[in-house]
């Protein structure tokens, strides 16, 4: 490399320094010797002074030489540090580039001018099944991926055009065979690249696996062909509507007749009726909020709500859909199904989960749950809660005389009598067998005893006729306990009421007994 006019080469600088050193030395010796000879007459003294002068010159020049060498060493050390930093930076950049290429989500491979593989990233390994060690620095890729001779020749011709003629390949689709023998459909983008001096260095290729996308496209095509058949036989109603205040229908399937009682021509564009006309106002508002939340989260929406049909009957529908953009306008597409039977079953199952199947009163678990809630509320507001433990007297004799079926009918009649005879805020439940429990919120002991006595008289005065087999007169024994007088938990109050009921039994039945408080003996 040629140096500039102001900066000499290292060899020239060295020669100049040597010449300058020689000239300075010669001048120093010549001048200093004459000066000393002129000043000193004694030859011995002159000799010693010349010797000292020589050693001084040597010392001075050695010191100057040391400074020059030290300066050069420092420059060399600085240059070495700079080179090391540059090498580290180049290494880091190389690793970064390799990492980016290797971890890219798309297939990336680099070929040399002869079609040999120089780079084969992890995506290429994952899609093709071939590890980089199997293809690197060879042209085996072509035979492995394209086993068919004619197809391979076509692909190789394109690859040669890229490297030789500068063809920029974009969106070229081909089918490769993986190591496992599977066929993958790929889309390729490829172009050649050059060395710093302008020579063709090879070609870089980026591939995208389109297999799943094409599969979905084929499914969509098949689905489109089947859509009309599906619409004609679809239970319920498929629709497309505007996201406006009336859910204006732009398309409805013929299933709307069975679902709503209206034909497609009557629902479209709200010609006769709109969807909102079939819904309760509260339901419409809930639907709007549910749809808006789904759109904000880019999710489908689903809802269940009641609908009034043309003939006035109310049904439950399941509505599931999603937002779509059609011609720049936001619309909703979905399907509505009649779920009235399922909803009735769900409601019945929910009722059975909390109610006694025979009597219709709350079952034991629900009764305890509600009693627990009432006691929590009573504790919070400082109010009492009374519990009446009711047991039918001599019920076994009824079962033995009339049979269990008629005994069940007696239990139903008694439960109906108890339910009719208490307040709406009171709670009635069947605890098990012929035992019933009544929960009376905000009842002191005296009020609870009065209610228990009233119920006892009602039952004793009731005559139940059993299917032509005779009349039955009943009586009950009732125990009364009050929170917090007789206990501070559900279990304690119930035990106190149960014990009071057994005390009534022992006293002769058909009686009311109050539980003993903690201070009673």
Protein Blocks (a to p, Z undefined) as FASTA:
>chain_A
ZZdfklccfklmmmmmmmmmmmmmmmmmmmmmmmmmmmpmblklmmmmmmmmmmmmmmmm
mmmmmmmmmmmmmmmmmmmmmmmmmmmmmmmmmmmmmmmmmmpcbdcddddfkopafbdc
fklmmmnopafklmgopaklmmmmmmplklmmmmmmmmmmmmmnopacehiacddddfko
pacdddddddddddfkopafbdcdddddfklmmmmmmmmmmmmmmmmmmmmmmgcjdddd
dddfkopafbdcfklmmmnopafklmggolmbcfklmpcfklmmmmmmmmmmmmmnopac
ddddddddfkopacddddddddddeehiacdddddddfklmmmmmmmmmmmmmpcfklop
acfklmmmmmmmmmmmmmmnopacdddddddehklmmmmmnojklmmmmmmmmmmmmmmm
pcfkbccddfbhjbccdddehiafklmmmmmmmmmmmmmmpccdeehiaccddddddddd
ddfklocbfklmmmmmmmmmmmmmmnngjiacddddfkbZZ
